[in-house]
Structure formats: C-alpha cells, structure tokens
Amino acid sequence: MNVVMAGAGSIARKHLASIKNIPYANVVSLVSVNAEEAKEVAEANGIPHWTLDLDEAMAQPGVDCVILCTPSPMHAAQAVQVMKAGKHVLVEIPMAVSLEESRMICEVQKETGLIAMVAHTRRFNPPHQWLHEKFKNGELTLHHLVVETFFHRRENVSALGVKRDWADHLLWHHACHSVDLFAWQTGQPLIKRWAQQGPVSKIIGVPLDMTIGLKSQDNKLCTVALSFNNEGPLGSWFRYICEEGTFKVRYNDMTDGWDKPVDYQWNGVSDNGIELQDREFFEAIKEGREPESSAHQCFVAMENLHKLEYVASN
C-alpha cells in the first residue's frame, strides 16, 4: 500500500508514526507548503520523496492513496483532486467546512467508485468501540452523552505553535467529532438540535465558545461544551451516562462515574485509534468495500453541523 501524506503538521506526524506499525503500508511521498518542514519530516521518517505539489506526489510510481492532513478549508477541493487523479483518499476531520463541499465529495466518490473515508478517530478508539458493542448488544442503555472539548487558543496558531493563515473552528472541526460520535453510538437520526455561540474573536475570526444540544429519535441526549478560552489540559472528555452506570472516556482511559478504572477487554491488533483507523482505510481499499466512517456515513454529521450553524448564528 503506497501512501502519499499531504501535510506535515502534528496530525500528519501521528499518522506517520501509526503507519510505521502497519507492515504492508509505505509512505512514498510527503507534501507540505513549507519546503524546510517537508524535507525535515520526510528525512525523519525515511520518506524517499517530498514536494510542495500534490499532483507531483501522486505521480510517484505505484501510489495507491492519499491521506489529507492539510488545513480544513483545503480538504474538499483536495479530496476531489485526489479522486479525480484515480487515488483513494482518507480526509482528516472535517471532510469540509460546508454542507455543499461535503456533498461534492460524496458525489465525486460515487462517480469514481474510489474509497473516500473521513478520519473520525473516535469511532476507532478502543473505549468508544467497546461501548459501541455494548449498546448494539443491548448490554448498556445510553441516556446522555456529555462532552467537554477545551483548548486555550486565542491566537491563530496550530498545535505546534505555528501561525496559521486559516481559522480552526469549534463547530466544523471540534464539534464534528462529537456530533458524529453521538449519531454513530445511537444509530438513530437526530431529530432536535440547538446551539449557542459566544462573541466572534477579532483575532481569529470565529467564536471562541459554543454549546450544543442534540436529541436522537429514541430520545437520547447529547450535550457538548466547547471553548478556545479554557486554561488547563486540552482535548476532549466524554461522559456516557447509562441506565447501568456512568463511563468516562479520555483517549484509551475509561473510568466509572466515581473515577474507578474500568477494565474493558480489548483484543484489537492495536490500541492506537489513529492506527486502527488507518488500517481500516487500507483494508477497505484491498477488499474493495465501503470503510467504517466513509464520506457517505459521515455526511449525516455535516448535515447536522450545517443546521447547528444556522441556529447558533440566528
């Protein structure tokens, strides 16, 4: 499986580290807008070719697929570019920053028949997977999913502290994880939704605080609090409030409502969500099937984000 890695930032480096654990996958080219960064990351990871041009990277011999870890506003156009070039694509979340762009990706996937998958990593993190099976089997009954997603990002910089010329977004990026997760865990359409947002930052140009509420067809609730103003540890915390107990998830750690560790049994090939996600992408290509978290499956989340954006801004 010959892979092009488009992007050289923090999330691209996590994909590169994960792919090293997949024996049949090989990154043959790396793309970045910064030549110095591209050369440095390529050399550090033993990648034989680097370039500033995505088409040049895809023209390398034997390229099968591309993983897009580029700025969010570029995802849709580049996903289309990749599929039009005859390559499969894994798009980092969000697949796009609008409903129309998301629809375009799905339409091009249908036209080309290629794999188009979105990096909804929460679907692959072992604790969320374990809970998903419990919900499907009727062993647990979810009442309320409560999510906190907190960062301190009042300046327009990346996770590596590099200045950005585009704006990260609480709704279209960070809330996208939780909206998709809730729909996936319930397996039900979302019938009600509300959202509120704080003032728009004069520096970044997006709201720095947001609250979201969702209700599934079978009356399960989801509440999401998001902030770029929070001081403290960054990231997301998930609290599953169930009839049979409460489960708190943070990456691979899970506790009950009293902070006692939950010894969930996991027999997967890895406990790294990004590696499991990348393996699913590659295996779907090999097997010629729709992957978990395909663009079509994730389009539901984009429809709900579109509606939430309208509610929050009116």
C-alpha positions as CSV (number, residue, x, y, z in Angstrom):
1,M,0.0,0.0,0.0
2,N,1.9,3.1,-1.3
3,V,0.7,6.2,0.5
4,V,1.1,10.0,-0.1
5,M,1.0,12.0,3.1
6,A,-0.3,15.5,2.4
7,G,0.6,17.7,5.3
8,A,3.5,17.7,7.8
9,G,1.9,19.1,10.9
10,S,1.0,17.5,14.2
11,I,-1.8,15.2,13.0
12,A,0.3,14.1,9.9
13,R,3.1,13.1,12.2
14,K,0.7,11.0,14.3
15,H,-0.4,9.2,11.1
16,L,3.2,8.7,10.1
17,A,4.0,7.1,13.5
18,S,1.0,4.8,13.2
19,I,1.8,3.7,9.7
20,K,5.2,2.5,10.8
21,N,3.3,-0.2,12.7
22,I,1.5,-1.4,9.6
23,P,3.9,-3.7,7.7
24,Y,2.3,-3.5,4.3
25,A,2.0,0.3,4.2
26,N,4.7,2.5,2.9
27,V,4.7,6.3,2.7
28,V,6.3,7.1,-0.6
29,S,5.9,10.9,-0.7
30,L,5.2,13.8,1.6
31,V,3.6,17.1,0.6
32,S,3.9,20.4,2.5
33,V,3.6,24.1,1.7
34,N,6.9,24.6,3.5
35,A,10.0,23.2,1.9
36,E,12.1,23.2,5.0
37,E,9.4,21.4,7.0
38,A,8.7,18.9,4.2
39,K,12.4,18.0,3.9
40,E,12.8,17.7,7.7
41,V,9.7,15.5,8.3
42,A,10.4,13.3,5.2
43,E,14.0,12.6,6.3
44,A,13.0,12.0,9.9
45,N,10.5,9.3,8.7
46,G,12.5,7.7,5.9
47,I,10.2,9.0,3.2
48,P,12.1,9.0,-0.1
49,H,10.3,11.9,-1.8
50,W,8.9,15.2,-0.7
51,T,7.3,18.1,-2.7
52,L,5.2,21.2,-2.4
53,D,2.9,19.9,-5.1
54,L,0.2,17.3,-4.5
55,D,-0.1,16.3,-8.2
56,E,3.7,15.6,-8.3
57,A,3.4,13.4,-5.2
58,M,0.5,11.4,-6.7
59,A,2.6,10.9,-9.9
60,Q,5.2,8.9,-8.0
61,P,5.3,5.3,-9.2
62,G,2.7,2.9,-7.7
63,V,0.8,5.4,-5.5
64,D,-2.5,3.9,-4.2
65,C,-3.9,6.5,-1.9
66,V,-3.5,9.9,-0.1
67,I,-4.0,10.9,3.5
68,L,-5.0,14.6,3.7
69,C,-3.8,16.3,6.8
70,T,-3.9,19.8,5.3
71,P,-5.8,22.9,6.5
72,S,-9.5,22.3,6.9
73,P,-10.5,24.8,4.1
74,M,-8.5,22.8,1.6
75,H,-10.0,19.4,2.4
76,A,-12.9,19.3,0.0
77,A,-11.0,20.6,-3.1
78,Q,-8.1,18.3,-2.4
79,A,-10.2,15.2,-1.8
80,V,-11.8,15.8,-5.2
81,Q,-8.4,16.4,-6.8
82,V,-7.2,13.1,-5.3
83,M,-10.2,11.1,-6.5
84,K,-10.1,12.7,-10.0
85,A,-6.4,11.5,-10.1
86,G,-7.6,8.0,-9.5
87,K,-6.4,7.6,-6.0
88,H,-8.3,6.6,-2.8
89,V,-8.5,9.3,-0.1
90,L,-8.6,9.5,3.7
91,V,-9.5,13.0,4.7
92,E,-8.7,14.3,8.2
93,I,-11.7,15.7,10.0
94,P,-13.6,17.8,9.0
95,M,-14.1,16.5,5.4
96,A,-15.2,20.0,4.5
97,V,-16.2,23.3,6.1
98,S,-19.7,23.5,4.5
99,L,-22.5,21.2,3.6
100,E,-22.1,21.9,-0.1
101,E,-18.5,20.9,-0.1
102,S,-19.3,17.7,1.8
103,R,-21.9,16.9,-0.8
104,M,-19.4,17.4,-3.6
105,I,-17.0,14.8,-2.0
106,C,-19.8,12.3,-1.8
107,E,-20.8,12.9,-5.4
108,V,-17.3,12.5,-6.7
109,Q,-16.9,9.3,-4.7
110,K,-20.0,7.9,-6.4
111,E,-18.6,9.0,-9.8
112,T,-15.2,7.4,-9.4
113,G,-16.1,4.4,-7.2
114,L,-12.9,5.1,-5.1
115,I,-12.7,4.9,-1.3
116,A,-13.4,8.2,0.4
117,M,-13.1,7.9,4.2
118,V,-13.1,10.6,6.9
119,A,-10.8,10.5,10.0
120,H,-13.4,10.2,12.7
121,T,-10.9,8.7,15.1
122,R,-13.4,8.5,18.0
123,R,-15.1,5.6,16.2
124,F,-11.8,3.7,16.4
125,N,-10.6,4.5,19.9
126,P,-10.9,1.2,21.9
127,P,-13.2,2.5,24.8
128,H,-15.7,4.0,22.3
129,Q,-15.6,0.8,20.3
130,W,-16.2,-1.3,23.5
131,L,-19.1,0.9,24.4
132,H,-20.5,0.7,20.9
133,E,-20.6,-3.1,21.0
134,K,-22.4,-2.9,24.4
135,F,-25.0,-0.5,23.0
136,K,-25.5,-2.7,19.9
137,N,-25.9,-5.9,22.1
138,G,-28.3,-4.3,24.5
139,E,-25.9,-4.7,27.5
140,L,-25.9,-0.9,28.1
141,T,-28.6,1.7,27.5
142,L,-27.3,5.2,26.8
143,H,-29.3,8.2,28.3
144,H,-27.0,11.1,27.8
145,L,-23.6,11.7,26.2
146,V,-21.9,14.8,27.7
147,V,-18.7,16.1,26.0
148,E,-16.2,18.8,27.1
149,T,-13.8,20.0,24.3
150,F,-11.5,22.6,25.7
151,F,-8.4,24.5,24.4
152,H,-6.7,27.7,25.1
153,R,-6.3,29.2,21.6
154,R,-6.8,32.9,21.5
155,E,-4.1,33.4,18.9
156,N,-4.3,31.8,15.5
157,V,-1.6,29.1,15.9
158,S,-1.5,25.4,15.4
159,A,-1.0,22.6,18.0
160,L,2.8,23.0,17.2
161,G,2.6,26.8,17.9
162,V,2.9,27.7,14.2
163,K,1.0,30.8,13.0
164,R,-1.9,29.9,10.7
165,D,-3.4,31.8,7.8
166,W,-6.7,30.0,8.2
167,A,-9.1,29.6,11.2
168,D,-9.7,26.4,13.1
169,H,-13.4,26.1,14.0
170,L,-15.1,24.9,17.1
171,L,-18.2,23.8,15.2
172,W,-16.9,22.5,11.8
173,H,-13.9,20.8,13.3
174,H,-14.1,20.1,17.0
175,A,-17.8,19.6,17.4
176,C,-17.8,17.4,14.3
177,H,-16.1,14.7,16.4
178,S,-18.9,14.6,18.9
179,V,-21.9,15.1,16.6
180,D,-20.7,12.1,14.5
181,L,-19.9,10.1,17.6
182,F,-23.4,10.6,19.1
183,A,-25.1,9.6,15.8
184,W,-22.8,6.6,15.5
185,Q,-23.3,5.4,19.1
186,T,-27.1,5.8,19.0
187,G,-27.6,4.5,15.4
188,Q,-30.6,6.9,15.2
189,P,-31.4,10.0,13.3
190,L,-31.0,13.3,15.2
191,I,-34.4,14.9,15.4
192,K,-33.7,18.0,17.5
193,R,-30.7,20.3,17.8
194,W,-29.8,23.6,19.3
195,A,-26.6,25.7,19.6
196,Q,-25.4,28.9,21.1
197,Q,-22.1,30.7,20.4
198,G,-20.1,33.4,22.1
199,P,-18.6,36.5,20.6
200,V,-16.6,36.2,17.4
201,S,-12.9,36.7,18.1
202,K,-11.4,39.8,16.4
203,I,-8.1,37.9,16.1
204,I,-9.2,34.5,14.8
205,G,-12.5,35.5,13.2
206,V,-14.5,32.7,14.8
207,P,-16.5,32.2,18.1
208,L,-14.3,31.0,20.9
209,D,-17.1,29.4,22.9
210,M,-20.0,27.3,22.0
211,T,-22.7,25.0,23.5
212,I,-24.6,22.3,21.5
213,G,-27.6,20.1,22.4
214,L,-28.8,17.1,20.4
215,K,-31.7,14.6,20.7
216,S,-31.9,11.3,18.9
217,Q,-35.0,9.7,17.5
218,D,-35.1,7.4,20.5
219,N,-34.9,10.3,23.0
220,K,-31.2,10.0,23.9
221,L,-29.5,13.3,24.6
222,C,-26.0,14.8,23.8
223,T,-24.6,18.0,25.3
224,V,-21.3,19.4,24.1
225,A,-19.4,22.3,25.6
226,L,-16.6,23.8,23.6
227,S,-14.1,26.6,24.3
228,F,-10.9,28.1,23.0
229,N,-10.7,30.2,26.2
230,N,-10.1,27.4,28.7
231,E,-6.9,27.3,30.7
232,G,-5.9,23.8,31.6
233,P,-5.4,20.4,29.9
234,L,-6.5,20.5,26.3
235,G,-8.7,18.0,24.4
236,S,-12.0,16.2,24.9
237,W,-13.6,14.3,27.7
238,F,-16.6,12.1,27.2
239,R,-19.1,11.1,29.8
240,Y,-21.6,8.3,28.8
241,I,-24.5,8.4,31.3
242,C,-26.2,5.0,31.0
243,E,-29.0,3.2,32.8
244,E,-26.5,0.7,34.1
245,G,-23.8,3.2,35.2
246,T,-21.6,6.0,34.0
247,F,-18.5,5.7,31.9
248,K,-15.9,8.5,31.5
249,V,-13.6,8.2,28.5
250,R,-10.4,10.1,27.7
251,Y,-8.5,8.6,24.8
252,N,-7.8,5.0,25.9
253,D,-8.6,5.5,29.5
254,M,-12.0,4.7,30.9
255,T,-13.4,5.0,34.4
256,D,-16.8,4.8,36.0
257,G,-18.6,7.8,37.4
258,W,-16.5,7.6,40.6
259,D,-13.2,7.6,38.7
260,K,-12.5,4.0,39.3
261,P,-10.8,2.4,36.3
262,V,-13.0,0.2,34.0
263,D,-11.0,-2.8,32.9
264,Y,-12.6,-3.0,29.4
265,Q,-11.3,-6.0,27.4
266,W,-9.7,-5.1,24.1
267,N,-8.3,-7.7,21.8
268,G,-7.6,-5.5,18.8
269,V,-4.4,-5.5,16.8
270,S,-3.6,-2.1,18.3
271,D,-4.9,0.3,21.0
272,N,-4.0,3.3,18.9
273,G,-7.1,4.8,17.4
274,I,-5.3,6.5,14.5
275,E,-3.5,3.3,13.6
276,L,-6.8,1.3,13.7
277,Q,-8.4,4.0,11.5
278,D,-5.6,3.9,9.0
279,R,-5.7,0.1,8.9
280,E,-9.4,0.2,8.2
281,F,-8.7,2.6,5.3
282,F,-6.0,0.4,3.8
283,E,-8.0,-2.8,4.3
284,A,-11.1,-1.3,2.7
285,I,-9.0,-0.5,-0.4
286,K,-7.6,-4.0,-0.5
287,E,-11.1,-5.6,-0.1
288,G,-12.9,-3.2,-2.3
289,R,-15.6,-2.3,0.2
290,E,-17.0,0.8,2.0
291,P,-15.0,1.6,5.1
292,E,-16.2,2.5,8.5
293,S,-16.6,6.3,8.6
294,S,-16.9,6.6,4.8
295,A,-17.7,10.1,3.5
296,H,-21.3,8.9,2.9
297,Q,-21.7,7.7,6.5
298,C,-20.2,11.0,7.9
299,F,-22.3,13.2,5.7
300,V,-25.1,12.9,8.4
301,A,-22.8,14.8,10.8
302,M,-22.2,17.5,8.2
303,E,-25.9,18.0,7.7
304,N,-26.3,18.5,11.4
305,L,-23.4,20.9,11.6
306,H,-25.0,22.9,8.8
307,K,-28.2,23.1,10.8
308,L,-26.4,23.9,14.1
309,E,-24.5,26.7,12.4
310,Y,-27.8,28.3,11.3
311,V,-29.3,28.0,14.8
312,A,-26.2,29.4,16.5
313,S,-25.9,32.4,14.2
314,N,-29.6,33.4,14.4
